[in-house]
């Protein structure tokens, strides 16, 4: 089987048609070039060059071999280039999971930025709820995710956005006209919330916040989805609290009023120890985007 080096030597000699010039161009001894061409011809069982006192010329077989040899060397160079691009995180596939509550404003600018900076990186996306999102990162089904805090050990994260939290009230509620509310203002309200089983870390944080406000909420109904919670509020069953960007998910029947001192955070998370170049190039692009763009108001 011919060696790749021999094919390169052959192509240079086919262009120069001079052992002297080809050897100089390849920066090897003329004798070494002659030996390698002879070895190539022996491996192929064919004469590629005619050598006589008038010079060096390609045989008919040699002329036919030129495009084939060039295709092989070009493909080898492409393969090396792909490896280099993979090491730089420019190619490959990245599996991105996200909460539907952050997708509306966060996902479009991120996808546009990745396509611009990493056009050959294939990005697959999947909307999911918090528990399968975290488990998917831990078991390797997802490479990276956009989600809310708090999370669990075993994940690394970078904060992308900070935004206000709003009380969500039915239209016509006595407090709906206020410019700002405190959580304590809602102590006597009935609440609709996500079930504790949906994500215990979130509810432990909520417990602390309600405790600091001096009350335990009266929860009259639980729903896992934000759209369902908004529907329940619009129907007048109770109030809830959500990141203010959730206002883009429903325009009628509810009023969003900022809660004093309350913030929601969106983070990009991945499995600790994941050294994938594609992942870390993606993280760099997203981090730069978050530093230069208000991702809570884009879409």
Residue pairs with C-beta under 8 A, 6 or more apart in sequence:
1 43
2 40
2 43
2 44
3 40
4 72
4 73
4 76
5 36
6 36
6 37
6 39
6 40
6 43
7 40
7 69
7 72
7 73
8 26
8 73
9 22
9 26
9 33
9 36
9 37
9 40
10 37
10 40
10 48
10 65
10 69
11 66
11 69
11 70
11 73
12 22
12 25
12 26
13 19
13 22
13 33
13 37
13 49
13 56
14 58
14 62
14 66
15 22
16 22
16 25
17 55
17 56
17 57
17 58
18 55
18 56
19 30
19 33
19 34
19 56
20 30
22 33
23 29
23 30
23 32
23 33
26 33
37 48
37 49
40 48
41 47
41 48
41 49
44 65
46 59
46 61
46 62
46 65
47 59
47 61
47 62
48 58
48 59
48 61
48 62
48 65
49 56
49 57
49 58
49 59
49 62
50 56
50 57
50 58
50 59
58 66
82 91
85 91
85 120
86 92
86 277
86 278
87 277
88 277
88 281
89 118
89 121
89 276
89 277
89 278
89 279
89 280
89 281
89 282
90 118
90 120
90 121
90 278
90 281
91 120
91 121
91 278
92 121
92 122
92 276
92 277
92 278
93 121
93 122
93 123
93 124
93 278
94 121
94 122
94 123
94 124
94 143
94 144
94 276
94 278
94 279
94 282
95 124
95 126
95 141
95 142
95 143
95 144
96 123
96 124
96 125
96 126
96 142
96 143
96 144
96 145
96 146
97 125
97 126
97 127
97 128
97 133
97 136
97 137
97 142
97 144
97 145
97 146
97 147
98 106
98 107
98 125
98 126
98 127
98 128
98 133
98 145
98 146
98 147
99 127
99 128
99 129
99 130
99 133
99 146
99 147
99 148
100 127
100 225
100 226
101 148
101 226
101 242
101 243
101 245
101 246
101 249
102 146
102 147
102 148
102 245
102 266
103 127
103 146
104 245
104 248
104 249
104 299
105 245
105 248
105 295
105 296
105 297
105 298
105 299
106 146
106 160
106 161
106 266
106 295
106 298
107 125
107 146
108 298
108 299
109 289
109 293
109 295
109 298
109 299
110 146
110 286
110 289
110 295
111 123
111 125
113 285
113 286
113 289
114 121
114 123
114 282
114 285
114 286
117 285
118 278
118 281
118 282
118 285
121 278
121 281
121 282
123 282
126 142
128 136
129 198
129 224
130 147
130 148
130 198
130 199
130 202
131 198
131 199
133 142
133 145
133 147
134 145
134 147
134 151
134 152
134 155
135 141
136 142
136 145
137 143
137 144
137 145
137 155
137 269
137 270
137 271
138 154
138 155
138 271
140 271
143 270
143 274
143 276
143 278
143 279
144 268
144 269
144 270
144 279
144 282
144 283
145 268
145 269
145 270
146 160
146 266
146 267
146 268
146 269
147 266
147 267
147 269
148 202
148 243
148 264
148 265
148 266
148 267
149 157
149 159
149 265
149 267
150 201
150 202
150 204
150 205
151 157
151 201
151 267
151 269
152 201
154 271
154 272
155 269
155 270
155 271
155 272
156 269
156 270
156 271
156 272
156 274
157 267
157 268
157 269
157 270
158 267
158 268
158 283
158 286
158 287
159 265
159 266
159 267
160 266
160 267
160 268
160 286
160 287
160 290
160 295
161 265
161 266
161 290
161 295
161 296
162 263
162 264
162 265
163 243
163 244
163 245
163 263
163 264
163 266
163 296
164 243
164 244
164 258
164 259
164 262
164 263
164 264
165 241
165 242
165 243
165 244
165 258
165 259
165 262
165 263
165 264
166 241
166 242
166 243
166 244
166 246
166 247
166 256
166 257
166 258
166 259
167 175
167 181
167 183
167 185
167 186
167 239
167 240
167 241
167 256
167 257
167 258
167 259
168 229
168 230
168 233
168 239
168 240
168 241
168 242
168 246
168 254
168 255
168 256
169 175
169 176
169 233
169 239
169 254
169 255
169 257
170 176
170 233
170 234
170 235
170 236
170 239
170 253
170 254
170 255
171 234
171 252
171 253
171 254
171 255
173 239
173 255
175 181
175 185
175 186
175 257
176 255
176 257
178 185
178 257
179 257
179 258
180 257
180 258
180 259
180 260
181 257
181 258
181 259
181 260
182 213
182 259
182 260
182 261
183 209
183 210
183 212
183 213
183 241
183 259
183 262
184 213
184 214
184 215
186 217
186 239
187 213
187 214
187 215
189 217
189 218
189 238
189 239
190 218
190 219
190 220
190 237
190 238
190 239
191 217
191 218
191 219
191 220
191 238
191 239
191 240
192 219
192 220
192 221
192 222
192 223
192 229
192 232
192 233
192 237
192 238
192 239
192 240
193 206
193 217
193 219
193 222
193 229
193 240
194 202
194 203
194 222
194 223
194 224
194 229
195 222
195 223
195 224
196 203
198 224
209 262
210 216
210 217
219 238
220 237
220 238
221 232
221 237
221 238
223 229
223 232
226 242
226 246
226 249
227 249
227 250
229 240
229 242
230 240
230 242
230 246
230 249
230 250
230 253
230 254
231 250
232 238
232 240
233 239
233 240
233 253
233 254
234 250
234 252
234 253
234 254
235 253
241 259
241 262
242 256
242 264
243 264
244 256
244 258
244 264
244 296
245 296
245 297
246 256
247 256
248 299
266 295
268 283
268 286
268 287
270 279
270 283
289 295
